[in-house]
Amino acid sequence: MNKPKNDLLQGTLALLVLKTLARGPLHGYGITLHIQMVSKDFLRVEEGSLYPALHRMEQDGWISADWGTTENNRRARYYRLTSTGQKQLAEEEKNWERLTQAVAQVLRFA
């Protein structure tokens, strides 16, 4: 049973999106493709999770969005990291590091 676990993204979606946008502006579909490709199809972000998360991050000032045109000549919102978002990304990365170290400790000594 080696199928992708969407619930793994629950607490890490903001981190993955912010890290993806640190590379440059992207539209929503581009964000999902990047995460899926880099994770070798293990992580899949569903639209129903992504767009509410993007909306929250925009409200929190972590990202901004502008309308643009895709490579396929379609209108899409392009999201970019703000300076507040860069600070939040650093915080999210620290939190992730602490979490993974704590889990590793438990696995080592359980």
Residue, then its C-alpha position, 0 to 999 in steps of 0.5 A: m500500500n504505497k499510495p500518496k498520503n494527502d494528510l501528510l500535507q496537513g501541517t506542512l502545506a504552508l511550508l511547501v507553498l512558501k518554499t516553492l514561491a521562494r523560487g519565484p512567482l507561480h500560479g496555483y497549478g504551477i505550485t501543485l505541479h512543482i510540489q508533485m514533481v519535486s516529491k516524485d509524485f509522493l505529495r499531491v496538493e488538491e485544489g480544495s486544500l491549496y486555494p483556501a491556504l493561498h487565500r489565508m496566506e494572502q490575508d496574513g500578508w505572506i504572499s501577494a497575488d496579481w493576474g497574469t497570463t500563463e504559458n497556455n495563454r490563460r488568465a491566472r493569479y500569480y502568487r509571490l512571496t512578500s518580505t513578511g512571507q520570507k520571514q514566515l518561511a524561515e520560521e516555518e523551516k525552523n519549526w519543521e526542523r524542530l518537529t523532525q528532530a523530535v520525531a527522530q528522537v522518539l523513533r530512536f528511543a521508543 
